[in-house]
Amino acid sequence: MKVQILDEAQQDLVDGYRFYEGQVAGLGDYFLDSLLSKRFPFAVYYRVENAIVRVYAVLDCRRDPSWIRDRLT
């Protein structure tokens, strides 16, 4: 199965990296390496279409739910 990370999702990853790297040097790399663990409050929004996993967003779950809803539409 192929994974396609859309431009918006790539920017979400860059933003998350910068946020955590700004907190502690090296934490941005740790964020990217362990994104799917429970340590970071992020959700990956994706859809499987014709054997391709399309990642639409990687969002901080601490954001306002209405902001998340707007971002996903």
C-alpha angles and dihedrals in degrees: 000000000000123000120212118190109201121222093254091054091048089054089050088056092049091049092049091047092051092047094053095039087055089056098050130354109256095019091102090060090047089051092055093044095050104028094134094053122098091248094084121051096225130125126206113220113202144148130210110228123172095337091312121112107215114198108207102175145357105204138181107245090211090073121103108280091230090055090051091048091050092047092053095051 
